[in-house]
């Protein structure tokens, strides 16, 4: 039995730890101020039922803490409980407590901090990758981390999520989160692994080309440059360059230089000369239309509203973020926001 004087953090570090102890500790913690919904001193029945009762029991202290505006204490209690349930393989119970962690953050209007983001990423990494609870958790966590700005979530949280998904070899979702982080180097390293393990040799240039173009559509010129340099240096199938053997890589190299210069004539000639390479993926020219608007002052096409395939792809990539304050909306009436 755990000594009454032991602090909550130390209590949860004990291994092994029965769920009966979790009941008992919560009861001592609040000195009998909660309901008897779970019968804390009865021997627990089936493990799943015991866990469900523990979650119900934990909601009592959580509610009392929240009513007293002790948001940090409530958050610590639920976070520690979630880690405990994860360690015992109780995914549903852990997910319930994880949602209460987010609730405490939302109601307390807590400022975003690295420690909080790391805690959320830790919970995400422990969730079953195929569970609907994980999808709901990450969506809500990203919304909180945006600070109500309407943006797509904090870059640091995106980075942590991307790293977890990379470890799970979920390369597509990892790439999405890397695109919304500031970690161009990490994105490049992931793409190298993605290309060498899942891609064809003939597509080695296309993995990085897509990432660079999408970073530029997000106006993240710095990460676009880092991901290109790192990828081309570390990929085992790419010879030293520039110039490169692959024409598409040379195009991306010249494009990054042109973006720095901002000269429309250079951009126009570049796109014309490399059309054979750009026709390998119909999305390339669509991305370049947007890049032309963002960096070279190209007016939007009057007949294009980024509908159909492009609209769907850009919507999934860019989300529904709002434009930055003071930035004019595109005159083509496009519903797609790229910030």
C-alpha positions in Angstrom: 0.0 0.0 0.0 1.3 3.4 -0.9 2.2 5.6 2.1 -0.3 8.5 2.6 2.4 11.1 2.6 3.7 10.1 -0.8 3.3 12.8 -3.5 1.2 12.2 -6.6 4.1 12.2 -9.0 6.0 9.6 -7.0 2.9 7.5 -6.6 2.5 7.2 -10.3 6.2 6.2 -10.8 5.7 3.0 -8.8 5.9 -0.2 -10.8 3.9 -2.4 -10.7 0.9 -0.4 -9.6 -2.6 -1.9 -9.3 -5.7 0.0 -10.2 -7.0 -0.6 -6.7 -4.1 1.7 -5.5 -5.2 4.3 -8.0 -8.7 4.2 -6.5 -7.4 4.4 -3.0 -5.0 7.2 -3.7 -7.6 9.4 -5.4 -9.9 8.9 -2.4 -7.1 9.9 0.1 -6.2 12.8 -2.2 -9.6 14.3 -1.7 -10.2 13.0 1.8 -13.6 11.5 0.9 -15.0 14.6 -0.9 -16.1 12.7 -4.0 -19.0 10.3 -4.8 -18.8 6.6 -4.2 -19.4 5.9 -7.9 -16.6 3.4 -8.2 -16.5 1.7 -4.8 -12.8 2.5 -4.2 -12.3 -0.1 -1.4 -13.9 -3.0 -3.1 -11.7 -5.5 -4.9 -11.7 -4.6 -8.5 -13.6 -6.9 -10.9 -12.6 -7.4 -14.5 -9.7 -5.2 -15.5 -11.7 -3.2 -18.0 -14.5 -2.5 -15.5 -11.9 -1.5 -12.9 -10.3 1.0 -15.3 -13.7 2.5 -16.3 -14.4 3.0 -12.6 -11.0 4.6 -12.1 -11.7 7.1 -14.8 -15.1 8.0 -13.3 -13.4 8.3 -9.9 -10.8 10.5 -11.4 -13.4 12.8 -12.9 -14.5 13.8 -9.4 -11.2 15.3 -8.3 -10.8 16.8 -11.8 -14.1 18.6 -11.5 -13.4 19.8 -8.0 -10.0 21.1 -9.0 -11.5 22.9 -12.0 -14.3 24.4 -9.9 -11.6 25.9 -7.7 -9.6 27.2 -10.7 -6.8 24.8 -9.8 -6.2 24.0 -13.4 -2.6 23.0 -13.1 -3.4 20.5 -10.4 -6.3 19.0 -12.4 -4.1 18.8 -15.5 -1.3 17.0 -13.6 -3.7 14.5 -12.1 -5.2 13.6 -15.4 -1.9 13.5 -17.3 -0.4 11.2 -14.7 -3.5 9.0 -14.7 -3.4 8.8 -18.5 0.2 7.7 -18.5 -0.7 5.1 -15.9 -3.5 3.6 -18.0 -1.3 3.6 -21.1 1.3 1.6 -19.2 -1.3 -1.0 -18.5 -2.6 -1.1 -22.0 -5.9 0.6 -21.2 -6.3 2.7 -24.3 -9.9 3.9 -23.9 -9.4 4.9 -20.3 -6.2 6.7 -21.1 -7.8 8.5 -24.0 -10.6 9.8 -21.7 -8.2 11.2 -19.3 -6.1 12.7 -22.1 -9.2 14.6 -23.3 -9.5 16.0 -19.8 -6.0 17.3 -20.0 -6.9 19.3 -23.1 -10.1 20.5 -21.4 -8.0 21.9 -18.5 -5.8 23.7 -21.0 -8.7 25.2 -22.9 -10.6 26.4 -19.9 -7.6 27.8 -18.1 -6.5 29.7 -21.3 -2.9 28.5 -20.6 -0.2 30.0 -22.7 1.6 27.6 -25.0 4.8 26.3 -23.5 7.3 23.7 -24.6 6.6 21.4 -21.6 2.9 21.4 -22.4 3.5 20.6 -26.0 5.9 17.8 -25.1 3.3 16.3 -22.8 0.6 16.4 -25.5 3.0 14.8 -27.9 3.9 12.1 -25.4 0.2 11.2 -25.0 -0.2 11.2 -28.8 2.7 8.8 -29.1 1.2 6.3 -26.7 -2.2 6.3 -28.3 -3.2 3.4 -30.7 -2.3 4.8 -34.2 -5.6 3.4 -35.5 -7.9 4.7 -32.9 -10.5 7.4 -33.6 -9.6 8.9 -30.2 -6.2 9.7 -31.5 -7.6 11.7 -34.4 -9.9 13.6 -32.1 -7.1 14.3 -29.7 -4.6 15.6 -32.2 -7.2 17.8 -33.8 -8.1 19.4 -30.5 -4.5 19.7 -29.4 -3.5 21.5 -32.5 -6.5 23.9 -32.2 -5.5 24.7 -28.6 -1.8 25.2 -29.6 -2.8 27.7 -32.2 -3.8 30.1 -29.4 -7.1 31.0 -31.0 -5.4 32.5 -34.0 -7.1 30.3 -36.5 -3.8 29.0 -37.8 -2.9 25.4 -38.2 -1.3 24.7 -34.8 2.0 25.4 -33.1 5.1 24.5 -35.3 6.8 22.8 -32.3 3.7 20.5 -31.8 3.7 19.7 -35.5 7.3 18.8 -35.3 6.8 16.5 -32.3 3.8 14.8 -34.0 5.8 14.4 -37.2 8.7 12.7 -35.4 6.2 10.2 -33.7 4.6 9.4 -37.1 8.0 9.0 -38.7 8.9 6.4 -36.1 5.6 4.6 -36.9 6.6 4.7 -40.6 3.5 6.7 -41.3 5.4 8.8 -43.8 2.5 10.6 -45.5 1.1 12.0 -42.2 4.6 12.7 -40.9 5.3 14.8 -44.0 2.1 16.8 -43.5 3.1 17.8 -40.0 6.7 18.5 -41.0 5.4 20.9 -43.6 3.7 22.9 -40.8 6.8 22.8 -38.5 10.0 24.7 -38.9 12.1 21.5 -39.1 13.3 21.4 -42.7 16.2 19.1 -41.8 14.0 16.6 -40.0 11.6 16.6 -43.0 14.5 15.9 -45.3 15.8 13.0 -43.3 12.3 11.5 -43.2 11.9 11.9 -46.9 15.3 10.2 -47.5 14.0 7.2 -45.5 10.6 7.3 -47.2 12.2 7.4 -50.7 14.7 4.6 -50.1 12.2 2.3 -48.4 9.0 2.9 -50.3 9.8 4.8 -53.6 11.2 3.9 -57.0 14.6 4.9 -58.0 13.1 7.0 -60.8 11.2 9.0 -58.3 14.1 10.0 -56.1 13.8 13.6 -57.3 10.0 13.8 -57.0 10.0 13.3 -53.2 11.9 16.4 -52.5 10.4 18.5 -55.3 6.9 18.1 -53.9 8.1 19.1 -50.5 10.0 22.2 -51.6 7.0 23.4 -53.7 4.6 22.9 -50.9 6.9 24.7 -48.4 7.0 27.6 -50.8 3.2 27.6 -51.1 3.2 28.0 -47.4 5.6 30.9 -47.8 8.3 29.0 -45.8 11.3 29.8 -48.0 13.8 28.9 -45.3 12.6 25.4 -44.7 12.2 24.8 -48.4 15.9 25.6 -48.9 16.9 23.4 -45.9 14.9 20.4 -47.0 16.3 20.6 -50.5 20.0 20.9 -49.4 19.7 18.2 -46.7 17.9 15.8 -48.9 20.2 16.1 -51.9 23.3 15.8 -49.7 22.1 12.7 -47.8 20.2 10.7 -50.3 22.4 7.7 -51.4 21.0 7.7 -54.9 21.8 11.4 -55.6 25.2 12.3 -56.9 26.9 15.4 -55.6 25.6 18.6 -57.0 24.5 21.1 -58.1 24.3 20.7 -61.0 22.5 17.4 -60.7 22.0 14.5 -63.1 18.2 14.8 -62.6 16.7 17.8 -64.4 14.0 18.2 -61.9 16.5 18.7 -59.1 18.2 21.4 -61.2 14.9 23.1 -61.7 14.3 23.2 -57.9 17.8 24.5 -57.3 17.3 27.3 -59.8 13.8 28.0 -58.4 15.1 28.6 -54.9 17.7 31.0 -56.3 15.0 32.8 -58.3 12.8 33.2 -55.3 15.6 35.0 -53.5 16.0 37.3 -56.5 12.3 37.9 -57.1 12.7 38.5 -60.8 9.6 37.5 -62.8 11.4 37.1 -66.1 13.8 34.5 -64.5 10.9 32.6 -63.0 9.0 32.6 -66.3 11.9 31.4 -68.4 12.8 28.8 -65.8 9.2 27.3 -65.9 9.2 27.3 -69.7 12.5 25.6 -70.1 11.8 22.8 -67.6 8.3 21.9 -68.8 9.3 18.3 -69.7 10.2 17.7 -66.1 7.3 19.6 -64.7 4.8 17.6 -66.7 5.8 14.5 -64.7 3.3 15.6 -62.0 0.2 17.7 -63.0 0.3 19.4 -59.6 3.7 21.0 -60.2 2.4 23.8 -62.5 -0.5 24.4 -60.1 1.9 24.9 -57.2 4.1 27.1 -59.4 1.1 29.3 -60.2 0.7 30.0 -56.5 4.4 30.5 -56.0 4.4 33.0 -58.8 1.7 35.0 -57.0 3.5 34.8 -53.7 7.0 35.6 -54.7 7.0 37.2 -58.2 3.8 39.3 -58.3 2.1 37.2 -60.9 -1.7 38.1 -60.9 -4.0 35.2 -60.2 -5.6 33.5 -63.2 -9.1 34.9 -63.6 -10.5 31.5 -64.6 -9.0 29.5 -61.8 -10.5 29.2 -58.3 -8.4 26.3 -57.2 -11.3 23.9 -57.4 -11.5 20.2 -58.2 -8.4 18.2 -57.7 -6.1 21.1 -56.8 -8.6 22.5 -54.3 -9.0 19.2 -52.6 -5.2 18.6 -52.4 -4.4 22.1 -51.2 -7.2 22.0 -48.7 -5.9 18.8 -47.2 -2.4 20.3 -47.2 -3.1 23.8 -46.0 -6.1 23.3 -43.8 -8.6 26.1 -43.2 -6.3 28.6 -41.7 -7.0 32.3 -41.9 -4.8 34.8 -43.7 -2.3 36.9 -41.8 -3.5 40.3 -40.6 -2.9 42.9 -43.2 -2.5 40.5 -46.1 -4.7 41.1 -49.0 -6.8 38.2 -50.2 -6.2 36.8 -53.7 -8.3 38.6 -56.3 -9.3 35.4 -57.9 -11.7 34.7 -55.0 -9.9 31.5 -54.1 -11.3 29.7 -51.0 -7.9 28.2 -50.4 -5.8 29.9 -47.7 -2.1 29.0 -47.8 -0.8 30.6 -44.7 
